[in-house]
Amino acid sequence: MQGGRNRLKWEEIGEQLGTESSTVYGVAETHLRDEEEPPHIPGYSWVSCNRRAGERKGGGLGALVKGQDWEREREDCREHLWLKGRVTGLNTLLGFAYLKTGSDSREENSQHFACISKDIREIGLNQEIIIMGDMNAHIEEFDGFTDTTGKMLEDFCDALDLVLVNAQVKCEGKITWERNNSHSTIDYCLMSHKLYDRLESMEIDEEGTKSLGSDHKRIKIKFGTSEPEQAQERAGKQKLSEEQIQKVSKSIENIVSKQPEKEWTYEDLIGIFKRELEKHRIKQRGKQKQKHKPKSWWDKEVKAAILRRQEASREHRWAKKRGALPAEVTSKWERFQERKREASALIQAKIGRAGVQWMMEINKKDKNAAKRFWEHIKAQGRKTEDFQHSLTTQEGRRVQGEEAQEYIRQTIEKAFSQLEQRGTVDNTDSSTIEEEQNYITMETNTREWDKAESKVPAGTATGPDNIPMELIKTLGKTSKLKLRQVINQAIMKGEVPNDWKLSRMRLIYKGKGNKDSIKSYRPITVTSVLYRLAMQIVKQKMQEWAEDTQILGELQNGFRRDRRLEDNLFVTTQCIEIAIKNQTPLWLTYLDIKGAYDNMSQEKLWGQLKE
């Protein structure tokens, strides 16, 4: 990168990420110190391995990471950083390294290789490996000679059985560094054999069009499609537009309307929903990605300046390639440097003018000024998120990754199995049971359906079946009627669809307690929107039954129609005032049941309702 304090370079990276959507973008030679960070790029978080103030100049590593699929490892390492994630479904340890150059580099680089090897043995167990970076190593196959660092690199690959991707057929390009009349291969990518088998290509930007005006060439590695489970998960996250939802709704209505005599089951009808949704999701994936929105200062003039710089880089590269005289190559190089300075100066001026214009707009006395100000501030910053990456078991053992997921699964499974083992309550009051069943099994009418539908927001998260509530709300008359009928069947017959038994769970920190303990987290589950809709219907019927049979006392005001908890507060304050006035003792009791929902026996609850 040759310096990360130049805003132009980060803006170019932002443009590349906006159009290419890379998962991880690593950079070397950021020249950042201590806690310095680059400008925020929306959608990406920054992890770094900066040199400290007082250490030798240059250096510095960092990576822009998309989403939360990659986690930082070993933050105390120097001159290399580690990330853990998944590549094509394989657990992967991704490393970025920067090795020293010069006559005094042997001892320090030897220490770096030893440290990297130790890290792989300790945190790379059962992980595939990728290591990329500026190795400052020369190997005979590329440069006609092998230096000390090059020999270390070859020995390192042999010891850990890693593939040197630069030397393989999947690598497009060879030269990774170029300045004036000189060029070389000093930046490398190493990876384990299993990952190399899944590698689609490695591209070295020899023309320099994507290399930020640096004398190092950008290296990009691309992998094939990931495992089916991940592809399915991404498909579920794909949000269809309002127009696409309308098209899906019409398709479903046409299919259902053509079969008026068919006795639909839940699985048959929902199967049509899923197929039609998937058809439109496939069409959406096939279309061109949404264009990246450029910065306010990015215009035709800036684009032309960048193109002139890239063209000058290509001319210099071509002059060397065709064996031009040294004077011509030098002239082309100087022209490239001039174009590079021109582009940088132009963009800095554009950014400055855009800032002045923004301040003028903010200072205008209109009602939208405050809104524009906070939108700008929000765009410049980043969301502060603190993720817990490990837990401590009851035995005191620290677990993370897949081991932590298994520990969470076992803990939740144990909690639910304890509920299932609790005793049941038998009640033989047949008249009460019959009365209750009459309410629950009464067929849902249009009014009840519409009311239940209004209680589930259109934009609510979809469950594992990936059916959005937006679709349910836009269904045609016939398809919505059939859906209501199959849900009625499920409620009345007590036949719970398999989709309703599935959920996605996430642990939310309660706000207090040890973050390493699973007891400090509350599980939040996301279920099928159709299940939520059905439970709204059941809740309505239970509330009507409870009100009509007057099973609830007069002091029960919570969760009841046309009643308020403020009534209870009024009674309490009146009692306090009377006690103070009459100087009589008053006892108040506050009861908070720990884990009330977790520890409730559903059988006992049904038994109490039947009584």
Helices and strands as residue ranges (DSSP letters): H 7-20, E 24-28, E 44-49, E 61-66, E 71-73, E 80-87, E 90-98, H 106-123, E 128-134, H 140-143, H 148-160, E 162-164, G 165-167, E 171-172, E 177-179, E 182-184, E 187-192, H 193-198, E 199-204, E 219-223, H 228-237, H 242-257, H 266-286, H 300-321, H 326-363, H 369-380, E 390-392, E 398-400, H 402-420, H 430-441, H 446-455, H 469-474, H 477-493, G 498-501, E 503-509, G 518-520, E 521-527, H 529-548, H 566-582, H 596-599, H 602-610
